[in-house]
Amino acid sequence: MVRVWQRVQELGVADEVVVATDAEVVAEVVTRAGGRAILTSPHHQSGTERIAEVVGRQEFLRYDLVLNVQGDEPFLPEGAARGALDRVAGGDRVGTAAAPLDAALASDPGRVKVVVDERGRALYFSRAPIPWPRNPDPVIDGLYWQHLGLYAYRREALLDWVALPPVRLERVEMLEQLRPLAHGMTIGVARLTGPALPGIDTAEDLAQANDRWHRTEMGAR
């Protein structure tokens, strides 16, 4: 979580960076590292609900544009953050980002896939490999897009999202973004030109991330 806070700070896309968490130990670690953490209700069903609680506080009412970076994205590309914000500036109610995904990794449920329309708006998100090529051939290259764990929205869109009733697809896939999509909210997807490092969803992901972080730190010395 500290690394995610540091990464967003480095990108320079936000006037203020806050870690929203319901875990006191996380808040303590972030505070010791020099960041700001806000404890929220432990009863939220999603990160978006947690963000909405923080945004609703009096001290944050002056902010209209919100960037929500999930805590499992320590290697977030700069283009993803700026791209998601640009999608909102261009008229989408929600902005997010995706990176090209090697077909060999498409079956990994930890890498969420997204299919977009001709305007770059999300049609569907899934843990399954979508789209499914009926007759695989060389055109399979460039077919899959990995969704990255961040969202941009204006305050009104964020509050509309959390006010929506849950949908079955959201529960089946365990993907919160399927709720606003199912209710007709537009989600613009900024597509990066190169692959992105995976988020942290498993113990193996964490071990690989720690190793990558250690090698990065050693190389910077």
KOLLUMTI-734770 format. One line per 2 residues: for each residue z, x, y of C-alpha. Coordinates in steps of 0.1 Angstrom, whole numbers, plus 5000, padded with zeros to 4 digits. Each point is the difference from the previous one (the first is absolute). Example, Ala and Ser with C-alpha at 12.3 -4.5 7.8 and 13.67 -1.06 7.14 Angstrom:
BEGIN
5078/5123/4955  4993/5014/5034
//
This chain:
BEGIN
5000/5000/5000  5008/5029/5024
4966/5015/4993  4983/4967/5008
5019/4997/5033  4990/5036/5008
4964/4993/4991  4997/4970/5024
5016/5021/5027  4974/5027/4995
4971/4976/5003  5010/4991/5035
4989/4963/4996  5033/4984/5008
5022/4998/5031  5031/4996/4978
5005/5007/4962  5027/4981/4982
5009/5000/4963  5009/4965/4988
5022/5000/4969  5027/4980/4982
5014/5032/4984  5028/5018/5019
4993/5032/4982  4964/5000/5013
5011/4992/5035  5025/5029/4998
4974/5025/4988  4975/4990/5027
5027/5002/5027  5011/5035/4989
4963/5011/5002  4999/4989/5036
4982/4966/4995  5011/4965/5008
5008/4975/4972  5008/4963/5003
5019/4982/4972  4985/4967/4991
5009/4970/4978  4999/5009/4963
4984/4966/4992  4965/5006/5012
4972/4996/4973  4976/5024/5016
4997/5029/5025  4982/4977/5024
5030/4977/5002  5022/5030/5006
4977/5012/5028  5000/4965/5015
5038/5000/5002  5000/5033/5020
4971/4989/5023  5019/4968/5008
5029/5020/5015  5004/4998/5038
4994/5037/5005  4966/4998/4984
4986/4969/5017  4981/5021/5024
4978/5013/4972  4969/4979/4991
4983/5023/4975  5017/5010/4968
4991/5026/4974  5018/4996/4966
4998/5031/4978  5015/4996/4966
5026/5025/4989  4980/5011/4970
4972/5015/5021  5012/5035/5011
4965/5014/5002  4984/4973/5021
4967/5011/5015  4997/4999/5038
4968/4980/4997  5018/4973/4980
5025/4993/5028  4975/5001/5028
4975/4981/4980  5024/4972/4993
5009/4997/5036  4963/5000/5010
4994/4971/4976  5026/4979/5019
4986/5011/5034  4966/4988/4987
5012/4965/4993  5014/5000/4964
5034/4984/4997  5012/5027/4977
4987/5035/4997  5004/5024/4970
4981/5029/4984  4984/5011/4968
4986/5032/4985  4973/5007/4975
5014/5000/4965  4985/5019/4970
4989/4975/4973  5021/5019/4975
5031/4989/5018  4991/4964/5006
5019/4987/4970  5033/5014/5013
5021/4970/5011  5019/5022/5024
4969/5004/5021  4993/4967/5016
4962/4992/5004  4984/4980/5028
4966/4984/5002  4986/4993/5035
4972/4979/5015  4972/5013/5022
5022/4999/5031  5026/5022/4984
5025/4971/4994  5020/4998/4968
4987/4975/4974  5027/5009/4974
5026/5025/4990  5009/5008/4964
5017/5024/4976  4971/4995/4977
4967/5019/5004  4980/4978/5024
4971/4995/5002  4992/5001/4963
4965/5014/4992  4985/4980/4972
4974/5027/4994  5014/5034/5011
4974/5023/5013  4998/5028/5027
5006/4974/5028  5036/4999/4989
5006/5030/5022  5017/4988/5032
5008/4966/4985  5038/5001/5002
5023/5001/5030  5037/5008/4999
5021/4980/5023  5025/5021/5020
5035/4987/5007  4999/4992/5037
4994/4970/5022  4994/4995/5037
5005/4966/5018  5008/4985/5033
5034/4983/5002  4986/4965/4996
4980/5008/4969  5031/5017/4984
5021/4970/5006  4973/4977/4987
4998/5021/4968  5037/4997/4992
5001/4963/5008  4973/4993/4973
5011/4986/4966  4996/5024/4970
4969/4996/4978  4996/5004/4963
4976/5029/5002  5026/5019/5021
5025/4996/4972  4976/5008/4972
4987/5032/5015  5032/5009/5018
4980/5006/5032  5014/4985/5032
4967/5003/5018  4985/4973/4978
5022/4974/5018  4983/5002/5035
4966/5005/4984  5004/4969/4979
5010/4980/5031  4969/5011/5019
5013/5029/5021  4974/5027/5006
5009/5035/4987  4977/5026/5014
4997/5032/4979  4993/5034/5016
4981/5020/4973  5006/5037/5000
4973/5025/4992  5020/5020/4974
5026/4993/4973  5037/4997/5009
5030/5013/4981  5018/4974/4980
5031/4982/5011  5033/5003/4980
5004/4972/4975  5013/5019/4969
5023/5029/4991  4968/5020/4992
4987/4992/5035  5033/5012/5015
4999/5032/4981  4964/5007/5011
5008/4991/5036  5031/5024/5000
4978/5028/4986  4973/4994/5025
5025/4999/5029  5017/5032/4988
4966/5018/4998  4991/4987/5035
5033/5012/5014  4997/5034/4984
4964/5004/5013  5012/4993/5035
5024/5029/5000
//
